[in-house]
Amino acid sequence: MGITESVIEDIKSRIDLAELISSYGIQVKHAGGSAKACCPFHHEKTPSFNINSAKGFYHCFGCGESGDAIKFVQKQEGLTFVEAVKKLAEQCGVKIEETEDPNAGQRKRLYALMAELAAFYRRCLLQAKEGELARNYLKDRALDGSVAEDWGIGYAPNGVANILRWAEKYKYTPEELEAAGVIKAPSRPGDSGYHRFAGRLMFPVRDKQGRVVAFSGRQLIAQKNSGKYVNSPETLIFKKSNVLFGFDRASRAIGKDSHCEVIVCEGQIDCIRLHSSGFANAVAGQGTAFTDEHVRMLKRVASQAVLVYDDDAAGHKATIRSAGMFRALLEKGESIISFQCRVERAKERDPASIDAVARVSKAVLATIAACSSAVLRASMVGEASKLLGLPSAALTEELEVVRKKASLAAPRRQSTDAVVPQDEDIDLPISDLDSEVPIPAAAEAAEVAPPPPREMAFMQFLMANERDKTLDGMIGDFRMEASSGEDAFAAFAASLAGQERALLDAVLVEVGKTQSSTLSATDIMQDFVRSFWEAHLKQVRGTLPAVGDSEANKERMKITMDLKRLRQARWAVVKDMIRDFMRERQSRP
């Protein structure tokens, strides 16, 4: 089915944006027709998050986050566009007409079956005599009592007869149990079938809405021909690539974390322990499996990730692969480059040999190539150069070869339809600065990455205020003016093709939407300039050598002082600082 623009607008018109944001525990201060708050998407002490309920739009002048009610719910809860629309529609009483879904009835039955089955497994843990082994296991692991209750941990009784009797009592058929991935129904006369999770400790796996969609069963008695964990197979309501254990709980905690950080661990018990210890931003995959869709789920709510996997071969491989997907470096703990160099060298009989160094450097460069930030790539190359004893220039040259091969092999992005199929996990790019931009069919093969949200917001602001005379002098300091009377913008737009033109079109679409704030255009412009230079200085500081280098320490201290002045000084002082920055950059070789 599809969600039309008229339905979306009806939903947004009924939502009080300030009230919605307040419902997530964010303190909102009203001032006239608008409101302010400390931004929920980055750490700040002075409110720079502006909310205009009348126009249904928010914007943060600190980090550049912008959007409407739907975008806010997406970011806060890690939902897709469709999921957020459904949630808001239910809250404000808008009915979304659904076309007939041949599987709708079966889905509804499966959701109900899984919820009741989770309750049954829970009762078996608490009451069944054979559940004593599971109870003792939980007690030994300090996972009993309120922790087990909170996570719905249960026990699956042995044999298939018990589960079939339960199904008969609750009016479920063996075929439905099999469709849920719980049993294998008898295939011939005399065959009793089997219970997939028999005799195991049971962990309910929930989707983003908190519905039980699968189970993970842990072995309590070691068996040679059976794995330690058995997970549900994929069903009509469960796709491994769309589900992370604990995500329904962690999504809000991630958004409230000062660094928007997520902890990704390997299993359910690790995840539960982290939550019980105060780390409510932890999630887990099914074993070491981690997919691109998992990354997209986390990207909606998190800006960085800590990977916590077992220190074995499988854990090493999963850590490196997942880090490549996140394309993020961690401020604490061992860097991914140091970790990978250590792991790859451990595989070699003679790590110092030419062949071994070549193999290790090839693996490390593949990880660096996955990073989208040029500054971070340079930092990672510098670290790899020291660890491998190779010239950074040689690694940089080889890195460009790797990146070029990867870009040629990368599939072209698909365009996004204006109407979204109801059951597909896809984002509709409406008021969404982070969404992928539709690419025209005639787009060129070369990939052009969309600018970050802050840059997109700045372009939209400039275009929306291109005729504002109060900005003339200020903008003149930072842009080139056309020397003739021709329409410079039209000429520039005409010079673009393919993806570059699509990106410009995306900016123009957003310009057509209301840009609202209690601040003047001049104040907004100043905030943008401050934030850009602040981000630049932080990047420069991040590339400095490690602590211990006296010159680097002096430069680091100077940048820290400059950052403080950028945030607090009057605009006249900031302008002088920026001119000094520019002169310093131009004087460098």
Secondary structure as GFF3:
##gff-version 3
##sequence-region A 1 589
A	DSSP	alpha_helix	5	14	.	.	.	ID=ss1
A	DSSP	alpha_helix	17	22	.	.	.	ID=ss2
A	DSSP	beta_strand	29	31	.	.	.	ID=ss3
A	DSSP	beta_strand	34	37	.	.	.	ID=ss4
A	DSSP	beta_strand	49	52	.	.	.	ID=ss5
A	DSSP	beta_strand	57	60	.	.	.	ID=ss6
A	DSSP	beta_strand	66	67	.	.	.	ID=ss7
A	DSSP	alpha_helix	69	77	.	.	.	ID=ss8
A	DSSP	alpha_helix	81	92	.	.	.	ID=ss9
A	DSSP	alpha_helix	104	127	.	.	.	ID=ss10
A	DSSP	three_ten_helix	129	131	.	.	.	ID=ss11
A	DSSP	alpha_helix	132	140	.	.	.	ID=ss12
A	DSSP	alpha_helix	146	151	.	.	.	ID=ss13
A	DSSP	beta_strand	154	155	.	.	.	ID=ss14
A	DSSP	alpha_helix	161	169	.	.	.	ID=ss15
A	DSSP	alpha_helix	174	179	.	.	.	ID=ss16
A	DSSP	beta_strand	183	184	.	.	.	ID=ss17
A	DSSP	beta_strand	194	195	.	.	.	ID=ss18
A	DSSP	beta_strand	200	206	.	.	.	ID=ss19
A	DSSP	beta_strand	212	219	.	.	.	ID=ss20
A	DSSP	beta_strand	229	231	.	.	.	ID=ss21
A	DSSP	three_ten_helix	240	242	.	.	.	ID=ss22
A	DSSP	alpha_helix	247	256	.	.	.	ID=ss23
A	DSSP	beta_strand	261	265	.	.	.	ID=ss24
A	DSSP	alpha_helix	268	276	.	.	.	ID=ss25
A	DSSP	beta_strand	282	284	.	.	.	ID=ss26
A	DSSP	alpha_helix	292	299	.	.	.	ID=ss27
A	DSSP	beta_strand	304	308	.	.	.	ID=ss28
A	DSSP	alpha_helix	313	326	.	.	.	ID=ss29
A	DSSP	alpha_helix	336	346	.	.	.	ID=ss30
A	DSSP	alpha_helix	354	369	.	.	.	ID=ss31
A	DSSP	alpha_helix	374	388	.	.	.	ID=ss32
A	DSSP	alpha_helix	392	409	.	.	.	ID=ss33
A	DSSP	alpha_helix	453	464	.	.	.	ID=ss34
A	DSSP	three_ten_helix	469	471	.	.	.	ID=ss35
A	DSSP	alpha_helix	472	476	.	.	.	ID=ss36
A	DSSP	alpha_helix	488	494	.	.	.	ID=ss37
A	DSSP	alpha_helix	498	511	.	.	.	ID=ss38
A	DSSP	alpha_helix	521	542	.	.	.	ID=ss39
A	DSSP	alpha_helix	550	568	.	.	.	ID=ss40
A	DSSP	alpha_helix	571	587	.	.	.	ID=ss41
###
